[in-house]
Amino acid sequence: MRSEDIAKLAGVSRSTVSRVINNYSNVPEETRAKVLKVIEQHQYEPNSFARALAGKKTDTIGLFAISMNEKENTTRIYQNNYFAPFVDAVVDTANARGCYVLIHTVYSPDDFLKVKQAFLQKRIDGGIIVGTQKDIDIVREMVSLDSPLVLIDYDISEIMSEHLDRNHLAIVNSKDYEGTVEAIEYLISLGHEEIGMICGRMNTYSGRERFMAYEDTLKRHGLALNKQFILRGDFLKETAYEEVKKLLSSGSPLPTAFFSSNDDMAISAMEAFTEHGISVPEDMSIAGFDDVQLAARINPKLTSVRLPIYEMSKAAVEKVIELCDSRQPTFSTISFPARLVERDSCQPPKSSIQ
């Protein structure tokens, strides 16, 4: 049904129907009630694209999940222990606020065209980008579209140095540095002096923050930073598994504990150690980051730093809606604590494993 049909049934002009839909004040209450009754009876939904062209809000926000390092697989975002909870939490929060969510996955630089088109075609009022990699050029281009944008997991200092804080922009982070320090301090308190790390991607804010916290904490305690014990996992299960297998095959001495930049890599490392006859936590302690659901279900249950995904997602939705309602460009940041959850995958060391 079109707005013209509503107008005929209500006995008013099409422009009157438009004014009622857009809640203009210059419509008599009797006329407004008559039009709304027809709309309700016929379950009429105004065309959101037409509303956008008319300068009205679409009540739709975009969620753009960026994962450009994983292998080609059309469902990998939804099977990813990091992205899937973000998607669920953003959709639930947005729906509760009366907003729809348009979801796009970005697997290559070319996919950013989809993000740009969503803004240019006025299909969304604002957008949330999660998983942003260190590419200030892309962020600069998104911000230049003059549309409200929220970045989850991004370096605030980089935004400030580029003067992008003069736009409709907000950043939502977790306190990854502090959370990682807590995890390394915990391993040290158990008696571990040789602690390795399975790193995430260094072109991400979280990857850099977690590695710096690991490095700084070891130095503060006067513990050696052994490059052999620092493995490049890129936040990917398969990469972490292969890196651990390579270390085990080398015959080199091993640390007594590992900290992993995410739980997916920690769980893959546990599998590799088990296959090599190394028991967790008796022979090797492991702590992860994110506290995904699987962490509490595997055996042994994984000690992990809890990422406040729900709180971050809720804040991102509220921020983007706030930016959409703001007439003047505003910039804000918010950061949530990340806390260690102690489980069964860590214990005092026996001795160095050969």
SVG drawing of the C-alpha trace seen along z (x, -y; Angstrom):
<svg xmlns="http://www.w3.org/2000/svg" viewBox="-12 -24 78 61">
<polyline fill="none" stroke="black" stroke-width="0.4" points="0.0,0.0 1.2,-3.5 0.8,-6.8 -1.6,-7.9 -3.9,-5.0 -3.7,-6.0 -4.6,-9.6 -7.7,-8.4 -9.0,-6.2 -8.5,-8.9 -10.0,-11.6 -6.9,-13.8 -4.1,-15.0 -0.9,-13.0 1.1,-15.8 -1.1,-15.6 -0.2,-11.9 3.4,-12.8 3.1,-15.4 1.5,-12.8 4.1,-10.2 6.9,-12.7 5.1,-14.0 4.7,-17.6 2.9,-19.7 0.8,-21.7 -1.8,-18.8 -5.2,-19.0 -5.5,-16.3 -8.7,-15.0 -7.0,-14.7 -3.9,-13.0 -6.1,-10.4 -8.0,-9.6 -4.8,-9.1 -3.1,-7.0 -6.2,-4.8 -6.0,-4.0 -2.2,-3.4 -2.8,-1.0 -5.7,0.8 -3.6,1.4 -0.2,1.9 1.3,-0.7 5.1,-1.1 6.6,-4.3 9.5,-3.7 12.7,-4.3 14.7,-5.2 12.1,-7.8 12.3,-9.2 16.1,-9.4 15.8,-11.3 13.4,-13.7 16.1,-14.3 14.3,-12.1 15.9,-9.5 15.7,-5.9 15.9,-4.5 18.6,-2.1 22.2,-1.9 25.0,0.0 27.2,2.6 30.4,3.3 32.5,6.2 36.1,6.1 38.1,9.3 40.6,9.2 43.0,11.9 40.8,14.9 40.5,17.5 37.6,17.2 34.4,18.5 31.0,16.8 30.0,17.7 33.3,17.0 32.2,13.8 29.2,15.6 31.4,18.5 34.0,16.2 34.1,16.1 34.9,12.4 32.5,11.0 29.4,13.1 28.7,11.8 29.2,8.2 26.7,8.8 24.1,10.3 24.6,7.5 24.4,4.7 21.2,6.0 19.5,6.7 20.4,3.2 19.4,1.4 16.1,3.3 15.3,2.3 15.9,-1.3 13.5,-1.0 16.3,-0.8 17.0,1.7 20.6,2.9 22.1,3.3 25.1,5.7 28.0,5.8 31.1,8.0 34.4,6.6 36.9,9.2 39.0,7.1 39.8,3.4 37.4,3.5 34.5,4.4 34.8,0.9 32.9,-0.3 29.8,1.4 30.3,-0.6 30.7,-3.9 27.6,-3.1 25.4,-2.5 26.3,-6.1 26.1,-7.8 22.8,-6.1 21.3,-7.3 20.3,-3.7 21.6,-4.2 21.6,-7.1 25.0,-6.2 27.4,-3.3 29.5,-1.2 32.8,0.4 34.2,3.2 37.5,4.9 39.1,1.8 42.6,2.4 45.4,-0.2 44.3,-2.0 43.8,-5.7 43.1,-6.4 40.0,-4.3 38.8,-5.9 39.5,-9.4 37.4,-8.6 34.5,-7.3 34.6,-10.3 34.7,-12.7 31.2,-11.4 29.9,-13.6 27.8,-10.8 27.8,-9.6 30.4,-6.9 31.5,-4.8 34.7,-2.8 35.2,0.2 38.8,1.0 40.7,-2.0 43.7,-4.1 42.4,-7.4 45.8,-9.1 45.8,-8.4 42.4,-10.0 43.6,-13.1 46.8,-13.4 44.8,-13.4 42.4,-16.0 39.5,-13.6 38.0,-14.5 36.2,-17.4 33.6,-15.1 30.5,-13.0 32.7,-10.4 33.0,-8.2 35.4,-5.5 34.5,-2.6 37.4,-0.6 38.2,1.9 41.1,1.5 43.2,4.2 46.5,3.0 45.3,3.1 43.6,6.5 46.7,8.0 48.9,6.7 46.5,8.4 46.9,11.7 50.8,11.5 50.9,10.5 48.8,13.5 51.2,15.9 54.2,14.3 52.4,14.6 52.1,18.3 55.9,18.5 56.3,18.3 59.5,16.5 59.6,17.7 56.3,16.6 55.7,16.7 53.0,14.8 50.9,15.7 50.4,12.3 47.5,10.8 47.9,8.5 50.0,5.5 48.0,3.4 45.1,3.4 44.8,1.3 44.1,4.4 47.0,6.3 49.5,3.6 48.1,2.8 48.2,6.4 51.8,6.9 53.0,3.7 51.4,4.7 53.1,8.1 56.5,6.5 56.2,3.8 55.1,6.2 58.0,8.6 60.5,5.7 59.0,4.3 59.7,7.6 63.1,7.9 62.1,11.0 63.7,11.8 61.9,11.2 62.8,14.3 62.0,13.7 61.7,17.5 58.7,17.5 56.9,14.7 54.7,16.3 52.8,14.6 49.2,15.8 47.4,12.9 44.3,13.6 43.7,16.7 43.2,20.3 45.0,22.0 48.0,19.6 48.5,20.0 48.2,23.8 50.9,23.9 53.2,21.5 53.0,23.6 53.6,26.8 56.7,25.2 58.0,24.2 57.5,27.7 59.2,29.3 62.2,27.0 63.3,28.9 64.0,25.6 63.4,25.2 59.8,24.0 58.5,21.4 56.4,22.6 53.4,20.4 51.9,18.6 49.6,15.6 47.5,15.6 46.1,12.4 42.7,14.1 41.0,17.3 40.7,18.8 44.5,18.9 44.9,20.1 42.5,23.1 44.4,24.0 47.7,23.8 46.2,26.2 45.3,28.6 48.9,28.5 50.4,29.0 48.1,32.0 49.0,33.6 52.7,33.2 52.2,34.9 52.4,31.7 49.6,31.4 47.8,28.2 48.2,26.9 50.5,29.5 53.3,28.9 52.2,25.7 50.0,22.9 47.9,20.9 45.8,17.7 43.8,16.1 41.8,12.9 38.1,12.3 36.5,14.9 34.5,16.4 31.7,18.9 33.9,21.9 36.5,20.8 34.4,22.1 33.4,25.3 36.6,26.9 38.8,29.1 40.7,27.6 38.6,24.5 40.6,21.6 41.7,18.7 41.0,15.6 40.6,11.8 36.9,11.0 36.2,8.6 33.1,6.5 31.4,7.2 27.8,6.5 28.7,3.2 30.8,2.1 28.1,3.0 25.4,1.2 27.6,-1.9 28.3,-1.8 24.6,-1.7 23.8,-4.5 26.7,-6.6 25.7,-6.3 22.1,-7.2 23.3,-10.1 25.5,-11.3 22.5,-10.9 20.5,-13.2 23.2,-15.8 23.2,-18.8 26.8,-19.8 29.8,-17.5 30.8,-15.9 33.7,-13.6 33.7,-11.3 35.5,-8.2 34.6,-5.6 36.7,-2.6 35.5,0.4 37.5,2.5 38.7,5.9 39.0,8.3 40.8,11.6 38.7,14.7 40.7,17.4 39.9,21.0 41.8,24.3 44.4,23.7 47.1,22.1 49.0,23.4 52.5,23.0 55.3,24.4 57.0,27.7 60.1,27.0 61.2,26.0 60.1,28.5 62.7,29.7"/>
</svg>
